[in-house]
Amino acid sequence: MPPRFAISVHSSRAIRAISIFRLSKNSMVLPAAALPKPTDGQAYNGGMSRPIGSASALEQRRRQAVRAIQAGDKVKDVARILGVGQRSIYRWLKFAHEQPNGLAAKPHPGSPTRLSPVQIVELEQMLLQGAQAHGWSNQLWTTQRIANLIRRKFGVSLHHDHVGRFLRERLKWSPQKPRRRARERDEDAIKHWKSVTFPDILEAAANRDAHVVFLDESGFMLTPTVRRTWAPQGQTPLLPCWDRRDRLSAISCITVSPQRARLNLYFMLLPDNKNATAQEIVEFLQHLKHQLGGPFTVIWDGLRIHSRAKLVKAYLAKHPEIVAETLPGYAPELNPDEGVWGWTKYGRLANLAAANTLELRQKVQEELAALKSDHQLLNSFVQEADLCSAA
């Protein structure tokens, strides 16, 4: 009868070998003994272009092999257990020695596109023309439509999934939500306002040593603004919320100081379910006059509660230090204050299912207060409005 604990003098090496096997099994990188017999013309080590397993799993296998060699195992034993050639082990050791990330996973580059460089340039030009220019009824590019266009124009059939990767990696395109633009816009008038009227407004404000104020209103609904979020595939997340019309209206403005062009944000939240009227506009102007302590020029859109309202006209007549200027019609992108609402409603507070208007008010108050101190973000709103070049 053999001794009770006669395992082997190489028991520690056997334990390490077992750990390698377990790692390879959990990572779906199979050792040679677990692989099926190769068919004619096929080999699982030297003959295949890539071993079985994901890129991350193969990386784990390489690192485990190097650790085993560094711990004292023989190259031939590690190679036999993992089912690879000894050359591979020596190559991994060399990579690990030469650079810190020499064993890191390298994603498979995939097969090259079947479109020539000239065809790729032509395709992008066609896509920039819009879907309607190529026979579709709306301006919506989907990967399936683009695949159809490629097949129709170049005679090349591509799967729509490959088209998506091609758009991202080769053309640097991404799926985006279009901005709506009113057909009633007068592009010539907008161009004239940016190039002539707005510089004159800035010059007049500078001569008066006045702040420039961009003012706008918006509203927040108790029913949340829904945006895409991450979730497991096939499991659409649910957002419990109230289906009520409760709302919270707000007025805000971005101000630019006359001397150092410093940006600031002022805002006012109205009572629940109350729309902004000329009375609230006058109250906000009074509050702003007190905060700024000097003359200012307010720039806003042509809404009825602004320059056209009798109450506002009367207030401005009594306070000549406040000058009101109106933006061109249907050009909200010229107002940097639009960025305040876009950032808050569709960014920070998207998918917020508030329990009541009190919670909604608290969240809006917190976000606008935080934005007030973020001068870099306020500056980005001004840059997005493309008014700096006009000035």
Rosetta blueprint (number, residue, H / E / L):
1 M L
2 P L
3 P L
4 R L
5 F L
6 A L
7 I L
8 S L
9 V L
10 H L
11 S H
12 S H
13 R H
14 A H
15 I H
16 R H
17 A H
18 I H
19 S H
20 I H
21 F H
22 R H
23 L H
24 S H
25 K H
26 N H
27 S L
28 M L
29 V L
30 L L
31 P L
32 A H
33 A H
34 A H
35 L L
36 P L
37 K L
38 P L
39 T L
40 D L
41 G L
42 Q L
43 A L
44 Y L
45 N L
46 G L
47 G L
48 M L
49 S L
50 R L
51 P L
52 I L
53 G L
54 S L
55 A H
56 S H
57 A H
58 L H
59 E H
60 Q H
61 R H
62 R H
63 R H
64 Q H
65 A H
66 V H
67 R H
68 A H
69 I H
70 Q H
71 A L
72 G L
73 D L
74 K L
75 V H
76 K H
77 D H
78 V H
79 A H
80 R H
81 I H
82 L H
83 G L
84 V L
85 G L
86 Q H
87 R H
88 S H
89 I H
90 Y H
91 R H
92 W H
93 L H
94 K H
95 F H
96 A H
97 H H
98 E H
99 Q L
100 P L
101 N L
102 G L
103 L L
104 A L
105 A L
106 K L
107 P L
108 H L
109 P L
110 G L
111 S L
112 P L
113 T L
114 R L
115 L L
116 S L
117 P H
118 V H
119 Q H
120 I H
121 V H
122 E H
123 L H
124 E H
125 Q H
126 M H
127 L H
128 L H
129 Q L
130 G L
131 A L
132 Q H
133 A H
134 H H
135 G L
136 W L
137 S L
138 N L
139 Q L
140 L L
141 W L
142 T L
143 T H
144 Q H
145 R H
146 I H
147 A H
148 N H
149 L H
150 I H
151 R H
152 R H
153 K H
154 F H
155 G L
156 V L
157 S L
158 L L
159 H L
160 H H
161 D H
162 H H
163 V H
164 G H
165 R H
166 F H
167 L H
168 R H
169 E H
170 R L
171 L L
172 K L
173 W L
174 S L
175 P L
176 Q L
177 K L
178 P L
179 R L
180 R L
181 R L
182 A L
183 R L
184 E L
185 R L
186 D L
187 E H
188 D H
189 A H
190 I H
191 K H
192 H H
193 W H
194 K H
195 S H
196 V H
197 T H
198 F H
199 P H
200 D H
201 I H
202 L H
203 E H
204 A H
205 A H
206 A H
207 N H
208 R L
209 D L
210 A L
211 H E
212 V E
213 V E
214 F E
215 L E
216 D E
217 E E
218 S E
219 G E
220 F E
221 M E
222 L L
223 T L
224 P L
225 T L
226 V L
227 R L
228 R L
229 T L
230 W L
231 A L
232 P L
233 Q L
234 G L
235 Q L
236 T L
237 P L
238 L L
239 L L
240 P L
241 C L
242 W L
243 D L
244 R L
245 R L
246 D L
247 R E
248 L E
249 S E
250 A E
251 I E
252 S E
253 C E
254 I E
255 T E
256 V E
257 S L
258 P L
259 Q L
260 R L
261 A L
262 R L
263 L E
264 N E
265 L E
266 Y E
267 F E
268 M E
269 L E
270 L L
271 P L
272 D L
273 N L
274 K L
275 N L
276 A L
277 T L
278 A H
279 Q H
280 E H
281 I H
282 V H
283 E H
284 F H
285 L H
286 Q H
287 H H
288 L H
289 K H
290 H H
291 Q H
292 L H
293 G L
294 G L
295 P L
296 F E
297 T E
298 V E
299 I E
300 W E
301 D L
302 G L
303 L L
304 R L
305 I L
306 H L
307 S L
308 R L
309 A L
310 K H
311 L H
312 V H
313 K H
314 A H
315 Y H
316 L H
317 A H
318 K H
319 H L
320 P L
321 E L
322 I E
323 V E
324 A E
325 E E
326 T E
327 L L
328 P L
329 G L
330 Y L
331 A L
332 P H
333 E H
334 L H
335 N L
336 P L
337 D H
338 E H
339 G H
340 V H
341 W H
342 G H
343 W H
344 T H
345 K H
346 Y H
347 G H
348 R H
349 L L
350 A L
351 N L
352 L L
353 A L
354 A L
355 A L
356 N L
357 T H
358 L H
359 E H
360 L H
361 R H
362 Q H
363 K H
364 V H
365 Q H
366 E H
367 E H
368 L H
369 A H
370 A H
371 L H
372 K H
373 S L
374 D L
375 H H
376 Q H
377 L H
378 L H
379 N H
380 S H
381 F H
382 V H
383 Q H
384 E H
385 A L
386 D L
387 L L
388 C L
389 S L
390 A L
391 A L
